[in-house]
Amino acid sequence: MKILHISGAKGWGGNEQQMIYLFPELRNQGVENIVFGIKDSVLQRYCNNMNIELYIR
């Protein structure tokens, strides 16, 4: 299964924090995480470091 996570935040907020808590647990369940987010955001840097597929706008 694949899950698309969407974030419109450039900074770091509660929604982004929830996503990073979910990623490892979902991976353990065999779920592929894909993120759609903002270019040059904190979440983009995190996804790059964690090898999470990221599409930016």
PyMOL Python script that loads the backbone (N, CA, C, O; Angstrom):
from pymol import cmd

cmd.read_pdbstr("""\
ATOM      1  N   MET A   1       0.843  -1.165   0.000  1.00  0.00           N
ATOM      2  CA  MET A   1       0.000   0.000   0.000  1.00  0.00           C
ATOM      3  C   MET A   1       0.896   1.239   0.000  1.00  0.00           C
ATOM      4  O   MET A   1       1.995   1.222   0.554  1.00  0.00           O
ATOM      5  N   LYS A   2       0.417   2.301  -0.623  1.00  0.00           N
ATOM      6  CA  LYS A   2       1.096   3.597  -0.631  1.00  0.00           C
ATOM      7  C   LYS A   2       0.192   4.633   0.008  1.00  0.00           C
ATOM      8  O   LYS A   2      -1.024   4.620  -0.182  1.00  0.00           O
ATOM      9  N   ILE A   3       0.801   5.529   0.767  1.00  0.00           N
ATOM     10  CA  ILE A   3       0.055   6.642   1.357  1.00  0.00           C
ATOM     11  C   ILE A   3       0.722   7.934   0.921  1.00  0.00           C
ATOM     12  O   ILE A   3       1.939   8.086   1.026  1.00  0.00           O
ATOM     13  N   LEU A   4      -0.092   8.867   0.428  1.00  0.00           N
ATOM     14  CA  LEU A   4       0.382  10.192   0.051  1.00  0.00           C
ATOM     15  C   LEU A   4       0.068  11.155   1.190  1.00  0.00           C
ATOM     16  O   LEU A   4      -1.093  11.360   1.546  1.00  0.00           O
ATOM     17  N   HIS A   5       1.116  11.738   1.753  1.00  0.00           N
ATOM     18  CA  HIS A   5       0.983  12.739   2.813  1.00  0.00           C
ATOM     19  C   HIS A   5       1.154  14.103   2.162  1.00  0.00           C
ATOM     20  O   HIS A   5       2.070  14.292   1.361  1.00  0.00           O
ATOM     21  N   ILE A   6       0.296  15.049   2.490  1.00  0.00           N
ATOM     22  CA  ILE A   6       0.335  16.374   1.874  1.00  0.00           C
ATOM     23  C   ILE A   6       0.589  17.431   2.945  1.00  0.00           C
ATOM     24  O   ILE A   6      -0.078  17.463   3.980  1.00  0.00           O
ATOM     25  N   SER A   7       1.560  18.288   2.676  1.00  0.00           N
ATOM     26  CA  SER A   7       1.873  19.368   3.605  1.00  0.00           C
ATOM     27  C   SER A   7       2.072  20.663   2.823  1.00  0.00           C
ATOM     28  O   SER A   7       2.811  20.690   1.840  1.00  0.00           O
ATOM     29  N   GLY A   8       1.419  21.724   3.256  1.00  0.00           N
ATOM     30  CA  GLY A   8       1.575  23.031   2.634  1.00  0.00           C
ATOM     31  C   GLY A   8       2.394  23.974   3.487  1.00  0.00           C
ATOM     32  O   GLY A   8       2.430  25.177   3.230  1.00  0.00           O
ATOM     33  N   ALA A   9       3.053  23.438   4.503  1.00  0.00           N
ATOM     34  CA  ALA A   9       3.811  24.277   5.430  1.00  0.00           C
ATOM     35  C   ALA A   9       5.273  24.368   5.030  1.00  0.00           C
ATOM     36  O   ALA A   9       5.880  23.372   4.637  1.00  0.00           O
ATOM     37  N   LYS A  10       5.827  25.546   5.130  1.00  0.00           N
ATOM     38  CA  LYS A  10       7.259  25.730   4.866  1.00  0.00           C
ATOM     39  C   LYS A  10       8.057  25.490   6.156  1.00  0.00           C
ATOM     40  O   LYS A  10       9.195  25.021   6.114  1.00  0.00           O
ATOM     41  N   GLY A  11       7.456  25.812   7.277  1.00  0.00           N
ATOM     42  CA  GLY A  11       8.099  25.614   8.579  1.00  0.00           C
ATOM     43  C   GLY A  11       7.688  24.284   9.190  1.00  0.00           C
ATOM     44  O   GLY A  11       7.212  23.379   8.505  1.00  0.00           O
ATOM     45  N   TRP A  12       7.884  24.196  10.485  1.00  0.00           N
ATOM     46  CA  TRP A  12       7.589  22.964  11.206  1.00  0.00           C
ATOM     47  C   TRP A  12       6.409  23.195  12.119  1.00  0.00           C
ATOM     48  O   TRP A  12       6.406  24.136  12.913  1.00  0.00           O
ATOM     49  N   GLY A  13       5.396  22.335  12.013  1.00  0.00           N
ATOM     50  CA  GLY A  13       4.211  22.451  12.854  1.00  0.00           C
ATOM     51  C   GLY A  13       3.767  21.081  13.336  1.00  0.00           C
ATOM     52  O   GLY A  13       4.454  20.080  13.129  1.00  0.00           O
ATOM     53  N   GLY A  14       2.628  21.052  13.970  1.00  0.00           N
ATOM     54  CA  GLY A  14       2.099  19.813  14.528  1.00  0.00           C
ATOM     55  C   GLY A  14       1.805  18.749  13.484  1.00  0.00           C
ATOM     56  O   GLY A  14       2.028  17.562  13.722  1.00  0.00           O
ATOM     57  N   ASN A  15       1.303  19.171  12.324  1.00  0.00           N
ATOM     58  CA  ASN A  15       0.998  18.185  11.272  1.00  0.00           C
ATOM     59  C   ASN A  15       2.260  17.498  10.774  1.00  0.00           C
ATOM     60  O   ASN A  15       2.260  16.288  10.545  1.00  0.00           O
ATOM     61  N   GLU A  16       3.329  18.256  10.606  1.00  0.00           N
ATOM     62  CA  GLU A  16       4.584  17.682  10.141  1.00  0.00           C
ATOM     63  C   GLU A  16       5.167  16.753  11.206  1.00  0.00           C
ATOM     64  O   GLU A  16       5.734  15.709  10.881  1.00  0.00           O
ATOM     65  N   GLN A  17       5.029  17.128  12.454  1.00  0.00           N
ATOM     66  CA  GLN A  17       5.515  16.287  13.551  1.00  0.00           C
ATOM     67  C   GLN A  17       4.768  14.957  13.568  1.00  0.00           C
ATOM     68  O   GLN A  17       5.384  13.908  13.758  1.00  0.00           O
ATOM     69  N   GLN A  18       3.460  14.985  13.373  1.00  0.00           N
ATOM     70  CA  GLN A  18       2.678  13.749  13.327  1.00  0.00           C
ATOM     71  C   GLN A  18       3.138  12.852  12.183  1.00  0.00           C
ATOM     72  O   GLN A  18       3.219  11.633  12.335  1.00  0.00           O
ATOM     73  N   MET A  19       3.438  13.462  11.033  1.00  0.00           N
ATOM     74  CA  MET A  19       3.912  12.674   9.890  1.00  0.00           C
ATOM     75  C   MET A  19       5.191  11.938  10.226  1.00  0.00           C
ATOM     76  O   MET A  19       5.319  10.751   9.928  1.00  0.00           O
ATOM     77  N   ILE A  20       6.150  12.630  10.850  1.00  0.00           N
ATOM     78  CA  ILE A  20       7.412  11.949  11.111  1.00  0.00           C
ATOM     79  C   ILE A  20       7.267  10.863  12.172  1.00  0.00           C
ATOM     80  O   ILE A  20       8.046   9.910  12.181  1.00  0.00           O
ATOM     81  N   TYR A  21       6.294  10.986  13.060  1.00  0.00           N
ATOM     82  CA  TYR A  21       6.013   9.899  13.993  1.00  0.00           C
ATOM     83  C   TYR A  21       5.421   8.698  13.259  1.00  0.00           C
ATOM     84  O   TYR A  21       5.690   7.552  13.620  1.00  0.00           O
ATOM     85  N   LEU A  22       4.620   8.960  12.234  1.00  0.00           N
ATOM     86  CA  LEU A  22       3.960   7.880  11.494  1.00  0.00           C
ATOM     87  C   LEU A  22       4.885   7.128  10.546  1.00  0.00           C
ATOM     88  O   LEU A  22       4.746   5.915  10.389  1.00  0.00           O
ATOM     89  N   PHE A  23       5.825   7.823   9.912  1.00  0.00           N
ATOM     90  CA  PHE A  23       6.635   7.206   8.867  1.00  0.00           C
ATOM     91  C   PHE A  23       7.283   5.887   9.277  1.00  0.00           C
ATOM     92  O   PHE A  23       7.107   4.897   8.568  1.00  0.00           O
ATOM     93  N   PRO A  24       8.028   5.821  10.393  1.00  0.00           N
ATOM     94  CA  PRO A  24       8.679   4.552  10.730  1.00  0.00           C
ATOM     95  C   PRO A  24       7.682   3.432  11.042  1.00  0.00           C
ATOM     96  O   PRO A  24       7.912   2.272  10.699  1.00  0.00           O
ATOM     97  N   GLU A  25       6.585   3.788  11.688  1.00  0.00           N
ATOM     98  CA  GLU A  25       5.585   2.766  12.027  1.00  0.00           C
ATOM     99  C   GLU A  25       4.898   2.228  10.782  1.00  0.00           C
ATOM    100  O   GLU A  25       4.648   1.028  10.666  1.00  0.00           O
ATOM    101  N   LEU A  26       4.595   3.128   9.853  1.00  0.00           N
ATOM    102  CA  LEU A  26       3.974   2.681   8.607  1.00  0.00           C
ATOM    103  C   LEU A  26       4.941   1.831   7.792  1.00  0.00           C
ATOM    104  O   LEU A  26       4.532   0.843   7.182  1.00  0.00           O
ATOM    105  N   ARG A  27       6.210   2.200   7.777  1.00  0.00           N
ATOM    106  CA  ARG A  27       7.221   1.390   7.084  1.00  0.00           C
ATOM    107  C   ARG A  27       7.272  -0.020   7.661  1.00  0.00           C
ATOM    108  O   ARG A  27       7.383  -0.999   6.923  1.00  0.00           O
ATOM    109  N   ASN A  28       7.191  -0.114   8.991  1.00  0.00           N
ATOM    110  CA  ASN A  28       7.196  -1.435   9.645  1.00  0.00           C
ATOM    111  C   ASN A  28       6.013  -2.288   9.208  1.00  0.00           C
ATOM    112  O   ASN A  28       6.081  -3.517   9.251  1.00  0.00           O
ATOM    113  N   GLN A  29       4.933  -1.645   8.791  1.00  0.00           N
ATOM    114  CA  GLN A  29       3.737  -2.351   8.335  1.00  0.00           C
ATOM    115  C   GLN A  29       3.770  -2.602   6.827  1.00  0.00           C
ATOM    116  O   GLN A  29       2.816  -3.144   6.269  1.00  0.00           O
ATOM    117  N   GLY A  30       4.861  -2.213   6.167  1.00  0.00           N
ATOM    118  CA  GLY A  30       4.991  -2.433   4.733  1.00  0.00           C
ATOM    119  C   GLY A  30       4.356  -1.356   3.869  1.00  0.00           C
ATOM    120  O   GLY A  30       4.117  -1.570   2.681  1.00  0.00           O
ATOM    121  N   VAL A  31       4.084  -0.211   4.453  1.00  0.00           N
ATOM    122  CA  VAL A  31       3.452   0.893   3.727  1.00  0.00           C
ATOM    123  C   VAL A  31       4.534   1.797   3.133  1.00  0.00           C
ATOM    124  O   VAL A  31       5.509   2.131   3.805  1.00  0.00           O
ATOM    125  N   GLU A  32       4.357   2.188   1.881  1.00  0.00           N
ATOM    126  CA  GLU A  32       5.262   3.130   1.232  1.00  0.00           C
ATOM    127  C   GLU A  32       4.721   4.538   1.440  1.00  0.00           C
ATOM    128  O   GLU A  32       3.577   4.827   1.091  1.00  0.00           O
ATOM    129  N   ASN A  33       5.545   5.410   2.008  1.00  0.00           N
ATOM    130  CA  ASN A  33       5.156   6.789   2.271  1.00  0.00           C
ATOM    131  C   ASN A  33       5.639   7.690   1.148  1.00  0.00           C
ATOM    132  O   ASN A  33       6.796   7.605   0.735  1.00  0.00           O
ATOM    133  N   ILE A  34       4.769   8.543   0.657  1.00  0.00           N
ATOM    134  CA  ILE A  34       5.102   9.539  -0.351  1.00  0.00           C
ATOM    135  C   ILE A  34       4.608  10.881   0.176  1.00  0.00           C
ATOM    136  O   ILE A  34       3.492  10.981   0.688  1.00  0.00           O
ATOM    137  N   VAL A  35       5.435  11.907   0.051  1.00  0.00           N
ATOM    138  CA  VAL A  35       5.091  13.226   0.582  1.00  0.00           C
ATOM    139  C   VAL A  35       4.996  14.223  -0.562  1.00  0.00           C
ATOM    140  O   VAL A  35       5.846  14.243  -1.452  1.00  0.00           O
ATOM    141  N   PHE A  36       3.968  15.042  -0.534  1.00  0.00           N
ATOM    142  CA  PHE A  36       3.826  16.176  -1.437  1.00  0.00           C
ATOM    143  C   PHE A  36       3.951  17.417  -0.571  1.00  0.00           C
ATOM    144  O   PHE A  36       3.127  17.645   0.315  1.00  0.00           O
ATOM    145  N   GLY A  37       4.985  18.224  -0.824  1.00  0.00           N
ATOM    146  CA  GLY A  37       5.219  19.367   0.054  1.00  0.00           C
ATOM    147  C   GLY A  37       5.792  20.568  -0.671  1.00  0.00           C
ATOM    148  O   GLY A  37       5.761  20.662  -1.898  1.00  0.00           O
ATOM    149  N   ILE A  38       6.315  21.478   0.125  1.00  0.00           N
ATOM    150  CA  ILE A  38       6.816  22.769  -0.336  1.00  0.00           C
ATOM    151  C   ILE A  38       8.340  22.706  -0.511  1.00  0.00           C
ATOM    152  O   ILE A  38       9.052  22.123   0.306  1.00  0.00           O
ATOM    153  N   LYS A  39       8.817  23.322  -1.598  1.00  0.00           N
ATOM    154  CA  LYS A  39      10.259  23.380  -1.862  1.00  0.00           C
ATOM    155  C   LYS A  39      10.971  24.169  -0.761  1.00  0.00           C
ATOM    156  O   LYS A  39      10.464  25.179  -0.273  1.00  0.00           O
ATOM    157  N   ASP A  40      12.142  23.691  -0.388  1.00  0.00           N
ATOM    158  CA  ASP A  40      12.997  24.324   0.622  1.00  0.00           C
ATOM    159  C   ASP A  40      12.347  24.383   2.002  1.00  0.00           C
ATOM    160  O   ASP A  40      12.612  25.307   2.772  1.00  0.00           O
ATOM    161  N   SER A  41      11.509  23.417   2.316  1.00  0.00           N
ATOM    162  CA  SER A  41      10.869  23.367   3.629  1.00  0.00           C
ATOM    163  C   SER A  41      11.653  22.443   4.562  1.00  0.00           C
ATOM    164  O   SER A  41      12.506  21.671   4.124  1.00  0.00           O
ATOM    165  N   VAL A  42      11.351  22.539   5.832  1.00  0.00           N
ATOM    166  CA  VAL A  42      11.964  21.659   6.825  1.00  0.00           C
ATOM    167  C   VAL A  42      11.591  20.208   6.518  1.00  0.00           C
ATOM    168  O   VAL A  42      12.425  19.312   6.647  1.00  0.00           O
ATOM    169  N   LEU A  43      10.357  19.978   6.117  1.00  0.00           N
ATOM    170  CA  LEU A  43       9.905  18.626   5.801  1.00  0.00           C
ATOM    171  C   LEU A  43      10.666  18.052   4.603  1.00  0.00           C
ATOM    172  O   LEU A  43      10.954  16.855   4.569  1.00  0.00           O
ATOM    173  N   GLN A  44      10.990  18.890   3.629  1.00  0.00           N
ATOM    174  CA  GLN A  44      11.765  18.427   2.475  1.00  0.00           C
ATOM    175  C   GLN A  44      13.132  17.919   2.939  1.00  0.00           C
ATOM    176  O   GLN A  44      13.579  16.860   2.500  1.00  0.00           O
ATOM    177  N   ARG A  45      13.783  18.652   3.804  1.00  0.00           N
ATOM    178  CA  ARG A  45      15.093  18.224   4.313  1.00  0.00           C
ATOM    179  C   ARG A  45      14.967  16.913   5.078  1.00  0.00           C
ATOM    180  O   ARG A  45      15.810  16.027   4.936  1.00  0.00           O
ATOM    181  N   TYR A  46      13.919  16.784   5.886  1.00  0.00           N
ATOM    182  CA  TYR A  46      13.719  15.548   6.644  1.00  0.00           C
ATOM    183  C   TYR A  46      13.512  14.362   5.702  1.00  0.00           C
ATOM    184  O   TYR A  46      14.121  13.307   5.880  1.00  0.00           O
ATOM    185  N   CYS A  47      12.659  14.538   4.710  1.00  0.00           N
ATOM    186  CA  CYS A  47      12.387  13.450   3.760  1.00  0.00           C
ATOM    187  C   CYS A  47      13.651  13.049   3.000  1.00  0.00           C
ATOM    188  O   CYS A  47      13.897  11.862   2.780  1.00  0.00           O
ATOM    189  N   ASN A  48      14.446  14.033   2.602  1.00  0.00           N
ATOM    190  CA  ASN A  48      15.703  13.731   1.922  1.00  0.00           C
ATOM    191  C   ASN A  48      16.625  12.913   2.812  1.00  0.00           C
ATOM    192  O   ASN A  48      17.267  11.975   2.337  1.00  0.00           O
ATOM    193  N   ASN A  49      16.703  13.249   4.083  1.00  0.00           N
ATOM    194  CA  ASN A  49      17.557  12.516   5.029  1.00  0.00           C
ATOM    195  C   ASN A  49      17.049  11.107   5.299  1.00  0.00           C
ATOM    196  O   ASN A  49      17.844  10.203   5.558  1.00  0.00           O
ATOM    197  N   MET A  50      15.744  10.910   5.243  1.00  0.00           N
ATOM    198  CA  MET A  50      15.142   9.615   5.573  1.00  0.00           C
ATOM    199  C   MET A  50      14.806   8.779   4.337  1.00  0.00           C
ATOM    200  O   MET A  50      14.191   7.719   4.453  1.00  0.00           O
ATOM    201  N   ASN A  51      15.206   9.250   3.160  1.00  0.00           N
ATOM    202  CA  ASN A  51      14.926   8.539   1.898  1.00  0.00           C
ATOM    203  C   ASN A  51      13.440   8.289   1.688  1.00  0.00           C
ATOM    204  O   ASN A  51      13.035   7.200   1.282  1.00  0.00           O
ATOM    205  N   ILE A  52      12.636   9.301   1.967  1.00  0.00           N
ATOM    206  CA  ILE A  52      11.197   9.236   1.738  1.00  0.00           C
ATOM    207  C   ILE A  52      10.909   9.979   0.446  1.00  0.00           C
ATOM    208  O   ILE A  52      11.352  11.113   0.258  1.00  0.00           O
ATOM    209  N   GLU A  53      10.167   9.336  -0.443  1.00  0.00           N
ATOM    210  CA  GLU A  53       9.856   9.937  -1.733  1.00  0.00           C
ATOM    211  C   GLU A  53       9.102  11.252  -1.539  1.00  0.00           C
ATOM    212  O   GLU A  53       8.129  11.320  -0.788  1.00  0.00           O
ATOM    213  N   LEU A  54       9.566  12.289  -2.225  1.00  0.00           N
ATOM    214  CA  LEU A  54       9.001  13.622  -2.032  1.00  0.00           C
ATOM    215  C   LEU A  54       8.755  14.297  -3.361  1.00  0.00           C
ATOM    216  O   LEU A  54       9.626  14.314  -4.232  1.00  0.00           O
ATOM    217  N   TYR A  55       7.574  14.849  -3.516  1.00  0.00           N
ATOM    218  CA  TYR A  55       7.221  15.683  -4.669  1.00  0.00           C
ATOM    219  C   TYR A  55       7.022  17.085  -4.134  1.00  0.00           C
ATOM    220  O   TYR A  55       6.324  17.281  -3.139  1.00  0.00           O
ATOM    221  N   ILE A  56       7.632  18.064  -4.790  1.00  0.00           N
ATOM    222  CA  ILE A  56       7.533  19.436  -4.296  1.00  0.00           C
ATOM    223  C   ILE A  56       6.841  20.320  -5.319  1.00  0.00           C
ATOM    224  O   ILE A  56       6.815  20.029  -6.515  1.00  0.00           O
ATOM    225  N   ARG A  57       6.284  21.406  -4.810  1.00  0.00           N
ATOM    226  CA  ARG A  57       5.662  22.392  -5.698  1.00  0.00           C
ATOM    227  C   ARG A  57       6.352  23.703  -5.540  1.00  0.00           C
ATOM    228  O   ARG A  57       5.985  24.677  -6.198  1.00  0.00           O
TER     229      ARG A  57
END
""", "prot")
cmd.dss("prot")
cmd.show_as("cartoon", "prot")
cmd.util.cbc("prot")
cmd.orient("prot")
